[in-house]
């Protein structure tokens, strides 16, 4: 990933709608981890995929509502480019230091931490399909420990409709890391999505 670094935004730092424009990406990240996504026993292809990384700056805050005294902590989502590999798996690289630690609000340096990475997809990306999302947290990433999520095959390609048969917004299946959470009758009808991390040498 080679982030683009926006220019310093200047004013408007307490405007909630402007927060995302304030945060700057590190132009030379070095603490990289490759993530490989593998699907096992999936009932069909996943032609629409998406990856993103969530970063948080705990202990750093900005005023959301000055009158009410409401404050918020910075969060920023970075979309991750990915590739499909010959074996049918997918791969992306996430950086621990993708964000620049800076004094964005004039009250101390905001120190960013990677909260986790989400990845998943749907059969074709059609709005009526169920999307299947997996995730991996920082603990698993640093330990280079795979994380698997299990899903019911019956939800694959499911069309969700309102009582009047109009298609509504597609649901998202987040799965379960413990396949025993599914009923015994469904154990033979599960598939898994696994994210396997590996540290990338700078």
C-alpha positions in Angstrom: 0.0 0.0 0.0 1.4 3.4 -1.0 -0.9 6.0 0.7 -1.5 9.5 -0.7 -0.9 12.2 1.8 -3.4 15.0 1.7 -2.3 18.6 2.4 -2.8 20.0 5.9 -6.5 21.0 6.1 -6.1 24.0 8.4 -9.3 25.3 9.9 -12.6 23.5 10.8 -11.0 21.1 13.3 -14.1 20.9 15.6 -16.5 20.3 12.7 -17.5 16.7 13.0 -18.0 16.3 9.2 -14.4 17.5 8.7 -12.7 15.0 10.9 -11.8 12.4 8.2 -10.2 15.1 6.1 -7.9 16.0 8.9 -6.2 12.7 9.4 -3.1 12.0 7.3 -1.7 8.8 6.0 2.0 7.9 6.6 3.7 8.2 3.2 6.4 5.6 4.2 4.8 2.9 6.3 7.1 0.1 7.3 5.3 -2.1 9.8 3.5 -4.3 7.3 1.6 -7.6 7.7 0.4 -9.6 4.7 -3.1 -11.1 5.2 -4.3 -14.1 3.2 -8.0 -14.8 3.0 -9.0 -18.4 2.3 -12.5 -19.8 1.8 -13.1 -23.5 2.7 -16.2 -25.4 1.6 -17.9 -22.2 0.2 -21.0 -23.1 -1.8 -19.9 -20.9 -4.7 -17.6 -18.1 -5.9 -17.1 -14.7 -4.3 -16.8 -12.2 -7.1 -17.2 -9.1 -5.1 -14.7 -8.6 -2.3 -13.7 -5.7 0.0 -11.0 -5.1 2.6 -10.6 -2.3 5.1 -8.5 -1.5 8.2 -9.8 0.5 11.2 -7.5 2.8 13.1 -8.3 4.5 16.4 -6.5 7.2 18.4 -7.5 6.5 22.0 -7.0 9.3 24.5 -7.0 11.9 21.8 -10.3 13.7 21.4 -12.2 16.5 19.6 -15.3 18.6 20.4 -18.4 17.2 18.7 -20.8 19.6 20.4 -19.3 22.5 22.3 -22.6 23.5 24.0 -23.3 19.9 25.3 -19.6 19.2 26.1 -19.7 16.1 23.8 -16.3 14.9 22.7 -15.3 12.1 20.3 -12.2 10.0 19.7 -10.6 9.9 16.2 -11.3 6.9 14.0 -10.3 6.4 10.4 -11.0 3.5 8.0 -8.5 2.8 5.2 -9.6 0.7 2.3 -7.0 -1.9 1.4 -6.1 -3.0 -2.1 -6.1 -6.7 -2.6 -5.2 -9.3 -5.2 -6.7 -12.7 -6.1 -4.2 -15.5 -6.2 -4.0 -18.4 -8.5 -5.2 -20.8 -5.8 -8.4 -18.8 -5.3 -7.3 -17.1 -2.1 -7.0 -13.3 -1.7 -4.2 -11.3 -0.2 -3.7 -7.7 1.1 -1.1 -5.9 3.1 -2.0 -3.8 6.2 0.4 -1.5 8.0 0.4 -0.8 11.8 1.9 2.6 11.1 -0.4 3.6 8.2 -1.5 6.8 10.0 0.6 9.8 11.0 0.8 10.5 14.7 0.3 14.3 14.8 -1.2 17.0 17.0 -4.4 17.3 15.0 -6.3 19.3 17.6 -3.7 21.4 19.4 -3.9 19.4 22.7 -1.2 16.7 22.2 -0.1 14.2 19.6 -2.8 11.7 18.5 -1.2 8.2 18.5 -2.9 5.8 16.1 -3.4 2.1 16.7 -4.7 -0.5 14.3 -7.9 -1.9 15.8 -8.5 -4.6 13.3 -9.0 -5.6 9.6 -12.3 -6.6 8.0 -12.5 -8.6 4.8 -15.3 -10.4 3.0 -17.6 -10.3 0.1 -20.6 -11.7 -1.7 -21.3 -13.9 -4.7 -21.6 -11.1 -7.2 -22.1 -7.8 -5.3 -25.8 -7.6 -6.2 -27.6 -5.5 -3.5 -30.1 -8.4 -2.7 -27.3 -10.8 -1.8 -26.1 -11.6 1.7 -22.5 -10.4 2.3 -20.2 -12.4 4.4 -17.7 -10.5 6.6 -14.7 -11.8 8.5 -12.3 -9.9 10.7 -9.0 -10.2 12.5 -8.0 -8.2 15.6 -4.6 -6.7 16.5 -3.8 -9.5 18.9 -4.1 -12.2 16.3 -2.2 -10.1 13.8 0.8 -9.5 16.0 0.9 -13.2 17.0 0.6 -14.2 13.3 -2.3 -16.4 14.4 -5.0 -17.3 11.8 -8.6 -16.3 12.6 -11.5 -18.3 11.1 -15.2 -17.4 11.0 -17.9 -19.9 10.2 -21.1 -19.3 8.2 -24.2 -21.2 7.2 -24.2 -22.1 3.5 -27.9 -21.6 3.2 -27.4 -17.8 3.4 -25.2 -17.8 0.3 -26.9 -15.7 -2.4 -30.1 -15.3 -0.3 -32.5 -12.7 -1.5 -34.1 -10.8 1.3 -37.5 -9.3 0.6 -40.0 -7.2 2.4 -43.6 -8.6 2.9 -44.6 -6.8 -0.3 -41.8 -8.6 -2.1 -39.7 -5.5 -2.7 -36.0 -6.1 -2.2 -34.6 -4.5 0.9 -31.0 -3.7 1.9 -28.8 -6.8 1.9 -28.0 -8.2 5.3 -24.4 -8.9 6.5 -23.4 -12.2 7.9 -20.6 -11.8 10.4 -20.4 -15.5 11.3 -19.0 -17.1 14.4 -15.5 -18.0 15.4 -16.9 -21.1 17.1 -18.6 -23.6 14.8 -20.2 -25.3 17.8 -22.5 -22.2 18.1 -24.4 -23.6 15.2 -27.1 -26.3 15.7 -26.0 -29.9 15.2 -28.2 -30.2 12.2 -26.2 -27.4 10.5 -22.7 -28.7 11.2 -22.5 -30.3 7.7 -23.8 -27.1 6.1 -21.0 -24.6 7.1 -18.2 -22.9 5.3 -15.3 -20.9 6.7 -13.4 -17.7 5.9 -9.9 -17.6 7.4 -7.5 -14.7 7.6 -3.9 -15.7 8.1 -1.3 -12.9 8.9 2.4 -12.9 8.2 4.8 -10.1 9.1 6.4 -8.5 6.1 10.1 -7.7 6.5 10.8 -4.0 5.8 
